Each structure stands twice: as C-alpha cells, then as structure tokens.
Amino acid sequence: MKNQLCIVLDFGGQYNQLIARRVRENGVYCEIKSYKTPIEEIKKLNPTGIIFTGGPNSVYDETSPHISKEIFDLDIPILGICYGCQLMAYTLGGKVESCTKSEYGKIEISHSGGTLFKDVPEKNIVWMSHTDFVSQLPEGFKVTAKSEDCPCAAFECPEKKCYAVQFHPEVTHSEYGKQILHNFLYDACGFTGDWIMDDFIENTVEKLRNQIGDKKVILGLSGGVDSSVAAALLSRAVGKQLTCVFVDQGLMRKDEGDFVENTFTKMFDMNFVRVNCKDKFLSALKGVTDPEQKRKIIGTEFYNVFWDKIREQGTDGFFAQGTIYPDRIESGRGNEAGHGSTAVIKTHHNMVKMPDDIKFDGTIEPLGDLFKDEVRAVGEKLGIPHELVWRQPFPGPGLGVRIIGEITEEKIKILQEADAVFRDEIKKSGIESQLKQFFAVLPDVRTVGVMGDHRTYDHLIAIRAVTTDDFMTADWAKIPYDVLARVSNRLCNEVEHVNRVVYDITSKPPGTVEWE
C-alpha cells in the first residue's frame, strides 16, 4: 500500500531535513524535493500536502529561488515557513520588505486563532530568523499571529489552502511547533497518519524478496548503525543469500570489531566475512601527519581492501549499502535528493563510485528513504542490541582522526583504552542519555608529570562531550565535576603512558565536534 505523501520543497534552508523528520514524527511519510522540481512531476507524485522551506535569500532579489504560481492552483494545501512564507505572499501578489528591526532567536508571538493555532496558547514562544517580512498580504489572506516587531508572524487563506508562518515550527525552541505542524498536516491537509515503522519493515522485506529472488547480495558492513540495520533487514528477507564484508582496519574502538562479528554471526542468518588489515593501514599511514592526507589514505586503503574482497566473493547478484535519506540529499542526487541548490555538500563513504571492473545486477539501498532516528527505530524492532543501535556517531576514518599527528600502533592502543575508560564512567554516571556524543582524543602532546615520586614525560588525553539537537551547532556538555574527577583519576592510573587529562570546553561554532 502506498503511503500518503507530504513534499518538502527545499529553497536552500538549513532545516530542510529537520522539517521532514518532524513531519514523519507525526506519522506522515515525507520526501524532500528541489524547488526546481517541475510542476508536472509534483502532480504525478500526488502529494496530500506541500511545505516550502526557509532559505537565506530575499524574494525580491531576481537571482533568489522562486516558484511558478501554478503550484497554488493544484488544490493541495501548502505551508510556507520563513522564506517560504515570504515567497508565498510575494508570488500571490503581496509585498515583502526589509525589516527595520530583524528578529533572531526566541520571540514571543500572539495569535488570533486560525487553523494552525488550534490547541496553542494565545501567547507562545517561537524561533525567528529573518531580515525581511511580509508588509502586505495577498488578496483574501488574513494575519493570524504577530510579534512586537513583526506585524505578520503568520497568515492564512483556507479557501486557497495556503498557510504560512514567519518562524520555524520545526525547531525545538518553538514551544508549540510540533502542534502547529500537526494542525497543518491533519486539519489543513487531512493526513491519516499511515507512516508506521512496523509496516515499513514488513513492506520492505517483501519488496526485497521480490527484487532479489534467488540471487546473492553483498553488503559492505562498517559496524555503524546504518549498515548494521540494512544487514538485519536483508538477513530477514533472504538469509544465507546475503554476505556481509566487514573491513577491520584496526582504527575502531576497543573490542568493537569482535562485538560486531559476534552480533552478526550469532543473531542473524547470513554469511559474515571479516578482513583484518591493521598492519596494511599502519604501513600506509607511516610518517603521515596532515589530517586530510590521513583521511584520503584511510579511505583509499579501505576501498582497495573492500573491493579486492568483493572480487573474491564474486559479483553475480546485487550490491547493498546502508545509504540513508540524508546521505542522498547531501551527496546531491539532483531532484531525487532535493537539496535546494542541488550542490554536493559532502560525498559520503557509502556513496563512492564502484570500480569499472565490478559489475553487479544492481544496487540495493533498503534504508534509502529513512532518517537516522527512523533507522534506529527499525534496528530496535529487528532485535539489534541497544548498544549498536544507539552507537554514537563515529567518523569514517575511525580513531585515525582522533589521533593528532602520526598514527602508530602504540597511540591506537592508548586511545582505545582511554576512550573505553571515559565511556565506562559516563555510562556509570547515569548522564549518558543527556549527551549526544562523547569521546577521547590523543593530541600529539607530551607533558611533565609526577607518579610515585618519579618524573614522567607522557601523553595528554583530551576528552570531549557535546549536547546538540542537530549537530549543526553544539554546546560543550556541563559534566559534573565529580564525574570529571573520576575520569581523570582512572585515565592517569589505568591507562599506560597517560599523565594528564584536559576537558574541551569549545562550542560549535567556533570549533567542530571532532578535532580533525
């Protein structure tokens, strides 16, 4: 059964994926498309609702993203957010001007009713980010909310099925944003909430069986959340027809390779091939200190090993990978992905070009329509261990970018032990759920210390922990002093060659979450 569809048309907004996630949290299937998507294609998709995203441009600038007025004649409810709000007004004959006073951050608005504000208090806090505003509404529209400095914080015309908000209901800073989106989806559009994860698993397994038939499937298993859930889905669908190739380059966290192997050989019906190649990677990285060069070497060596093993296994059948929806968007698959400017933000590790000599019958991406939180939900329903499903984000080059300077076997051992101690203490402290990411870093720094009345000159360990909603910005976590004290004490006493611990208290921006 085909799900009802909500389309998010991307005009270059930074929150496009977040909007789609919030829509799906309401039980509505959603896809992101470029604002350049032809009207005829939108008609064929037959969406039940459309949302215009925000964006950094001004609608009265001719070079800014615009849209055909024809979209408003499709008899499909449309919600405009921020730039999308201004674009709706401008396209339909209203006026947009520069603000005399811009609004950024948390702003109080008051509303006068209307479809979007059902069950929302008259006064509430929203998240604003704009330098332009709608100064004159199109004919037939009415203002439904305002702030002290914005006379048109929301407006609507139910007869034309048009609704708009100047603020961002998708971010958590908007107190009743979830309710506002729910009202649009269910009251304005008439969605029934048919996007259910159990149905996704059942339907996907059936589709995979029909697509694969009696052929073989090879999956590159990294041990991360995405590839692990893809492997579990494929295992349920075709069992021993699936072969998972796991390349252990020696740069994973302590005992992680063994954990991945034990999980997939004991829990799932599949063929599991583990390639241990730490020495090969260490040899290629010898003497290299530049972080970008390290990344390229690790990536190149990984795929050399991986594709060589694939050639051994044979290429009759299908190739599978754990690509998820944000990967498709950020890697710029045109309208299929939907990024407003169709620019490539970054090339993902699971979206690289296949060697010319390797020919499969096709590529299977069973998670290609899901966001990360949805992938985790599928993983839990498939019975994958909690510690793997909720595994923290881990860089593709592994510990290679958490060891500053040259990578050596001794440094890998030190960092693995230090990271294990840090994670153990955070888990024991009961604050793990409050942190989005935490890890240890081994800077290329040695310091003087005193241990047992003897002078030492050994490694410094930096620890990092952040809180964030979306990783676009992040704040350093306020870990209690007693927890930090226990971490420091254990690191200096239990991990050989460590005599000093520092805590990174840099937010993003100006820093990044990772050090390299």
N, C-alpha and C positions, 0 to 999 in steps of 0.2 A: 504494500500500500504506500502510495506517495504521500509524504508529509506536506501540510500546508507550508508555504514559504514566505518569509519576510526577507526583502532585499535591502541591504545597507549600501547606498551609493556613496562611494568614497570621493570626497573633494579635497583630499590631502590632509585630513585631520589626524592628529596623533592618537586619538582614541577610537579609531575605526574598529579595531579588534575588540576593544572593551565593550563597545555598543553591541556588537554581535554576540558576545558572551552573555551580556545582560539579557538580551532577547531570548537566548537559549535557556537561561536560568528560569525564564518564565514558561518553559515548556513549548517554545516555538522554534522550529528549525529556521536557521538564518544563514545567508551567504553574503559575502562582500563582493561587490562589483564596482568597476570603474565608472566614474560619471560619464565616460565616453561610450559606455555600452549602448548600442543602437536601440531605439525605441522598439523596433520590431522584435529584437531579441528579448527585451523585457516582457513584451506581450506573450511570447512563446513560453517564457518561464511561468507566466500566470501567477504572480505573487498576490498574496492576500493583503500585504502591506508593504510600504516602502519608507525608508528612513534616509534623509540626507545628513551626512556627517558635517562636522565643523571643518575648518581649514584656516590657513594663515593669511589668506588673501582678502582683498576688498572687492566687493561685487561690481563696483562702478569702474574698476580697472579692466580695460578690454582684454588684457592678457590673462586674467583670472579664469578659473574653471567656471563654465556656465552650462546650462542645460536647456534643451528645447522646451518651449511652452507646451508642446504636445503631451508631455508626460502628465500634465494636470488634467488632461481630457480622457485619461484611461479609466476613470471611475474607480481608482484604487486609493485608499486612504494614505496620506503622506504626512510624515512628521519631519520637520526641519529643525536641526539642532545647531545653534550658534551661527556659523557661516551659512549652514543650510537654511536656517530661519531667515536670514537676510536675503539669501538667494530666492527663496520662495516669494517674499514680499516684492523684491526688485523685478523678478520675471513676470509677476502678475500685475504690475503697474504701480506698485508702491515706491517709496523713496527710502534710500539708505544714505546716511551721512556720518561723518566723523564725530565721535563723542567729544564734548567739551571736557568731560572727565571720564577717563577709562575705568572699567571695573575689572579687578583681578582678585581671585580668591573667594573666600566665603562672604556672601552678601545676603541680607535679608530681603525677601520679596513678600508682597501681599497679593493674594488673588481674589477674584470676584466670581469664582465658580467656573463652569465650563467642563468639558469632557475630561481633560487631562487632570483636573484637580479634585476629582471625586475622592473622598476619604483622606484629603490632605488638609491640615490646619491652614487657616487663612494666612497666618504669618509663618514662614518657614525659611530655613537657610538653604541656599543653593550655591553652586560653584560657577562663578563667572570668569570669563577670559576673553574680553573683546575691546576693540578700539573704535568700532563702528556700531551704529544702532539703527533700527527701523524708525524713521522720523514720520513717515506717513504710510498708513496701511492701504492695501488694495481695496477696491470697492467690495462691499459685502462682508469684510472681516471686522472682528471686534477684539479689543485688548482684553485679556483675561488675567494678566498679572503685571505688576510694576515694582520697581525698587526706587530708592531715594533718588538715584541718578539715571535710571533707565525707565522712561515712561512706557516702554513696550517690552516687558520682560517675557511675555507670552501672548500669543494671539491665535485665533482660530476662525474657520468658516466651515461648520459642519456640512452645509449644503454642498460645498465643493470638496468635502472630505480632506480639508487641509488644516494642519495643526502645526504650531511652531513654538519653540522656546529659545530664548537668547542664552540660557545657561546650559550646563552639561548634566543631565539627569543620570548619566551612566556612571559617574564617579561617586565614590562613597561619601565625599564631602557634601553632596546634595542629600539632605536628610530624608526626603521623601521621593528621591529619584526613582527608586525601584517601583514605587506605587504609581508614579506618573507614567513610566514606561508600560506597566501592567495595564493602566487605563487605556492607553493608546492601542495596545495590542488586542485587548479583549473587548473594550467598549466601542472604540472607534473602528477597529478592523474586523472584529468578530472571530478572532482565532479561538480554537477549541483546546489548544494545549496538547497536541498529539505527538510531540517530540519526547519520547520516553526511552531511557537508556536500555531497558530490557528488550524493547522492540528492536533497537539498533543492533544489539548483539545477535538476536535471532535472525533478523533480516540479512545481516552481513554474513553470517555463517552460511546461510542458504545461498546467497549470491556467490560467495567464494567457491562453494562446492560446484555450482553450475558452471562457473568460469573456468575452474581448474580441471574439472573432470578427473581423468586418471593420470594426469601429468604430474611431474615433480615441481617443487618450489624450493628456491634457495633464498634465504634471508640473511642479511648482514646484521648480526646481533651485537650491539655495543654494550649491553648490560644496563643501558639507560631505560627510563620509563617508556618512551615511545616504542622503541624496537622490541622491548620485552612484552608489551601489551599486544603489539602486532603479531609476535610469535605465538602468544597464547591463543589469539583468535584463529590464526591459521592452523594451529595444532588441533583445536576443537573442530575445525572444518575438514581437514584432510589427514590428520595424524602423521603416520610414517612417510607420507609423500613429502613432508617438509624436512629440509635440512637447514639447521642454523649454524652459521660460521661465526665463531667468536674469536676475534683477534685480541690477545692479551699482550700489549706492548710493554708491560712492566711499569706503567705510569698510573695505575689505578690506586685506589685507597687500600689500606691494609686488608688483606684476605678477601678483597672484593671479587677477584676472578674466581676463587673457589666457591664463593657464595652464589655467583651467577650460574656456574656449572652445576652445582648441587640442586639449585632451584629447578632448572630446566630439564635435567636428566631424571629427577625423581618425581616431579609433579606433572610433566607433560609428555604426551606420546609424540616423539619426534626424534630425528637424528641430530645429535649435537657434536660439532667439530670444534675443538679448541686449538688455537695456534699460539704457542708460547714463543715469543720472539723478542724478549727484553734485550738480549745481547746485540741483536741486529740494530735495534733502535739506539742503544748506548753508543755503539760504534759510529753510527751516522751523526750523532749529536756531539761527539767528542770535540772539545775546544770551542763549541759554538756558544755565544753569549747573547747575541741580538735576539730579542723576543719574537720578532716577525720571522726571522730566519728559522728559529726553533719551530714555530708553528708550521711553516712550509715543509720542513724536513719531516716532522711527525706526520703531517697529513699525507705527504708523498709516500713515505715508507709504509704507512698503514694501508694505503690502497694498493701498493705494489704487492704486499703480503696477501691482502684480501683477494685481489683478482687472480693471483697465482693459485691460491687455494680453490677459487671458483673454477678455474680451468681444469684442475684435477678432478673436481666433482662432476664436471660436465655441464653443458648449458642447454640441454634439452628440457624444455618446460618454462617456468616463469621465474622472474626475479622479483623479490618482495623487499620493501623497505618501510621503515617506520615514520614516513613523512606525515606530518600533521598539518592542519589548515594554516596556521601562521607561517610555516615553512614555505608553503606555496605562495602566500601573499608576499613575504619578504624577499623571496627569490625571483619575484617579478614574472609570473606566468601570465602576463597580459590581462585580459578581461577575466580569464578563468580565476586568477588570484584576486584582482580587483584593486590593487594599490592605485590611488588617485592619479599619480603621475606616471604610473607603470615603471617606475625606477626600481633597480635592483638595490635593496638595502644591504643585503649580505647574502653570500652563497652558503647554503647550509651543507654540513658534512654529508647528509644523506641525499643531496641533490646535485652530485657531481656527474660529469659526463662518463658514460660507460666506454671502456676501450673498444676501438673499432673491430677487434678480432673476436669480441664476445657478443654472441647473438642469442638472445632469449626470444621466446614466443611473445613476450610482453612483460610489462612491469605492473605489479600489484601494490596498491597503497591502501590497505584496509582502514587506516585511520585518517585518510586524506581530508575528511570533512569535519574533523573534531579539533577542539581546543584542548589545551593541556589539562584543565580541570576535568573535562569530559573523558579524556583518556584515562585519568586516574580512576574515575568512577567505573569505567569499563573494566580496568585492571582488578579492582576490588571485587566486582561481580564475577570475574573469571577465576578468583581464588589465588591471585598472585600475592605473595607475602607483603604485609603492610610496609615493611622497611624498604622494599624495592619499589612498590607503587608510589610511595611518598619520598622516594630518594630525592635529595636536593639537586638543584641544577649543578651540573659538573661540566667543566669546559671540555671541548672535543680533544684538545691535546693533553687532557688529564693533569697530573701533577707537574707536567712539563712547564706550565705557565704559572705555577705556584712556587717554583724553584727559580729564584732570580740568579742570573749568571749561568755558568756551565752546569749541565746536568750530569751527575755522577751516580754510581750505584750507592755510595755512602750517603749522599744527600737524599736520594729517594727513600732509603731506609729510615733516616732521621725524620723526614717529613711524614712518612706513613705512620710512624709511631706517635709523633706529636699530634697529628690530626686525629688519630684514634683516641688518644687521651682527652683531647678537647671535646670531641663528640660524646665521649662517655660521660664526662662531667656535666655537659649541657643536658643530656638525657636524664641523668640522676637528679638534676636540679628542678625538673618539672617545668622549665621555661621553653622547652624545645618548640612547642606549638606557637609561641609568640615570635619566633624568628623565622624569616624566610630563607636565609642562607647563613651558614657559619662554617669556618674552615681555618686551617693554619697555613701560614706562608713561611718559606725559608729564604729570607733575604741573603744576599751574598755579603754577610756582615759577621765578623767575629768580635767579641768583646772580652774585656778582662773580668774575671770573677774570682771568688774565693770559695773553695769547697774543702772541708776537712783541714783547715789551716794551710791549704796549698793554693797557690796561684793557678788559675785556669785561663785559657785563652781559647774560647769556643764559640759555638753558634748562638745567634739570637733567633728566637722564634717570634713571629708576629701573628696575632690572632685577629680574626675579622668576623663580625656578625652584623647583619643588617635587617631592618624591617622595611617593608615596601608593599604597595598594592599591586604594582605592575612592572617593577624593575626599571621603569623609565627614570624614576627618581628613587632614591633610597636614603634612609637615615641610619646612622650607626646605632646599634642596639644598646640600651642602657642596662647592661648585665649587672646584677647586684655585686657589690664589692666582695662579699664572702665567696661567691662563685668564682670570680676572677682570682681570688687568693688561692682557692683550691686548685684551679687550673695551673696557675703559675708554680705552685709548690710541686705538683705532680710532674709537670714538664721538666723542671730542673732536677728532680730526684729520680725520675723513672726513665727518662729518655737520654741515652748516652750522647755526649757532645753538645748538650744544651745547657747554657748557664745564665740566660737572661730571657725575659718574656716582655713584649710590649703589646698594647691593645690599640688597634687602628680606630681612631675616632673621626674619620673623614666621611662626610656625607657625599652622595652623588646627586648633582654635581657639587663640588668641582672634581672629586675623584670618580673612579669607576668602582664597581663591586670587586672585580678581580684586580690584581696588581699588575699583570702584564696582558 
